């Protein structure tokens, strides 16, 4: 007989960053509180809506910059606005993934430096305050933030499970996955291997 004919239980294979809230909520090991929390997560903003909303914020910021004389400091064309919005979106994702505190920007650029440093800080205020306020208004969160919340919920679910859990192939380069790998390695029925 071939090896797969003798298997009694097939493994469940899940990518660490691709956790589904329905699986958490309906898993046998989920407590009612955990299931309710997983289903009540704020919805993520969709990529196209995110891009267009960020572009609107960037366009307003670019239009507000008026040099004393001469040409505008920022090209206020649709292509330039979309490019800046895309760059800002990548920075926001990286800040969420790395668990960066935006408040650290407060002391970053002293007034004695060139005015362009302050201009950069003003641009980053979109990510620090304007964007989170807009997301809150819309009742949504960033996809990266939602992913981290789902990883945290999966960690809690696994803690209540009696099934063997093996995490393999991840270096834990993101703080959320590093915490998940640590939690799996500490389970009595868990193992984590990079």
C-alpha positions in Angstrom: 0.0 0.0 0.0 1.1 3.5 -0.7 2.0 5.8 2.2 -1.1 8.1 1.8 -3.4 5.1 1.9 -2.3 4.5 5.5 -2.8 8.0 6.8 -5.4 8.3 9.5 -5.5 12.1 9.8 -4.6 14.6 7.2 -2.8 17.7 8.4 -4.4 21.1 8.1 -1.9 23.4 6.4 -2.3 27.2 6.8 -0.1 30.1 5.8 0.7 32.1 8.9 -0.4 35.4 7.4 -3.6 33.9 5.9 -5.7 33.1 8.9 -9.5 33.1 8.4 -11.7 34.5 11.2 -14.4 31.9 10.3 -12.0 29.1 11.0 -11.2 30.6 14.4 -14.8 31.2 15.3 -16.0 27.7 14.3 -13.1 25.7 15.5 -13.8 23.1 18.1 -11.3 24.6 20.5 -12.7 28.1 20.3 -14.4 29.5 23.4 -17.6 31.5 22.9 -15.8 34.7 23.7 -13.0 33.9 21.2 -15.5 33.0 18.5 -17.5 36.2 19.1 -14.3 38.4 19.1 -13.1 36.8 15.8 -16.4 37.4 14.1 -16.7 41.0 15.4 -13.4 42.2 13.9 -13.6 45.5 12.1 -13.6 45.0 8.3 -10.5 45.8 6.4 -10.4 48.5 3.7 -10.2 47.2 0.2 -7.0 48.0 -1.8 -8.6 50.2 -4.5 -10.7 52.2 -2.0 -7.6 52.6 0.1 -5.5 53.8 -2.8 -8.1 56.4 -3.9 -8.7 57.7 -0.4 -5.0 58.1 0.3 -4.7 59.8 -3.1 -7.3 62.3 -2.0 -5.5 63.1 1.2 -2.2 63.4 -0.7 -3.8 65.7 -3.3 -5.2 68.0 -0.5 -1.7 68.1 1.2 0.1 68.8 -2.1 -2.4 71.6 -3.0 -1.9 73.3 0.4 1.9 73.6 -0.2 2.6 77.0 -1.7 6.2 78.2 -2.0 6.8 81.9 -1.6 7.8 82.2 -5.3 8.1 79.9 -8.2 6.8 76.5 -9.0 5.0 74.2 -6.6 7.3 72.0 -4.5 5.2 68.9 -5.2 3.9 67.9 -8.6 0.2 68.0 -8.3 -0.6 65.7 -11.2 -2.8 62.6 -10.9 0.2 60.4 -11.6 2.3 62.1 -8.9 -0.5 62.0 -6.4 -1.1 58.3 -7.0 2.6 57.5 -6.8 2.9 59.4 -3.4 -0.3 57.6 -2.2 1.2 54.2 -3.1 4.5 55.1 -1.3 2.6 56.2 1.7 0.5 53.0 1.7 3.7 50.9 1.7 5.1 52.9 4.6 1.8 52.5 6.5 1.9 48.7 5.9 5.5 48.5 7.0 4.8 50.6 10.1 1.9 48.3 11.1 3.9 45.2 10.4 6.9 46.4 12.4 4.7 47.8 15.1 6.2 51.2 14.8 4.9 54.0 17.0 4.1 57.1 14.9 4.7 59.3 17.9 8.4 58.8 17.5 8.3 61.2 14.6 7.6 64.1 17.0 11.3 64.7 17.8 12.7 63.4 14.5 13.4 66.7 12.7 14.6 69.7 14.7 13.8 73.1 13.4 17.5 73.9 12.6 17.4 71.5 9.5 16.3 72.5 6.1 12.6 73.2 5.5 12.2 70.2 3.3 12.7 68.0 6.4 9.6 69.7 8.0 7.8 69.2 4.7 8.4 65.5 4.9 7.1 65.4 8.5 4.0 67.3 7.3 3.5 64.7 4.6 3.8 61.8 7.2 1.1 63.5 9.3 -1.3 62.1 6.7 -0.3 58.6 7.8 -0.2 59.5 11.5 -3.4 61.4 11.9 -5.5 62.1 8.8 -5.6 58.5 7.6 -6.4 56.8 10.9 -9.2 59.4 11.5 -10.7 58.6 8.0 -10.5 54.9 8.6 -12.3 55.3 12.0 -14.9 57.5 10.3 -15.5 54.7 7.7 -15.5 52.0 10.4 -12.6 50.1 8.8 -9.0 49.1 9.6 -5.9 48.4 7.6 -5.6 44.9 6.1 -2.2 44.6 7.8 -3.7 45.5 11.2 -6.6 43.0 10.7 -4.0 40.3 9.8 -2.2 40.9 13.0 -5.5 40.8 15.0 -6.3 37.4 13.3 -2.9 36.1 14.2 -3.4 37.1 17.8 -6.8 35.4 17.8 -5.3 32.2 16.3 -2.7 32.2 19.1 -5.4 32.3 21.7 -7.4 29.6 19.9 -4.3 27.3 19.7 -3.7 27.8 23.4 -7.1 26.1 24.1 -6.5 23.3 21.6 -5.3 19.8 22.3 -4.3 19.1 18.7 -0.6 18.9 17.7 0.6 22.1 16.0 3.7 22.5 13.9 4.9 25.8 12.5 7.5 25.4 9.8 9.2 27.6 7.2 8.8 31.0 8.9 11.7 33.1 10.3 9.3 35.1 12.4 10.5 38.3 10.7 7.2 40.1 11.5 6.5 40.7 15.2 3.1 39.1 15.0 4.4 35.9 13.5 7.3 35.8 15.9 4.8 35.9 18.8 2.8 33.2 17.1 5.8 31.0 16.6 6.9 31.5 20.2 3.4 30.6 21.4 3.3 27.5 19.3 6.8 26.4 20.5 5.6 26.8 24.1 2.4 24.6 23.6 2.7 21.2 25.2 1.7 19.8 21.8 3.5 22.4 19.6 6.7 22.7 17.7 8.1 25.6 15.7 10.9 25.2 13.1 12.3 27.9 10.9 
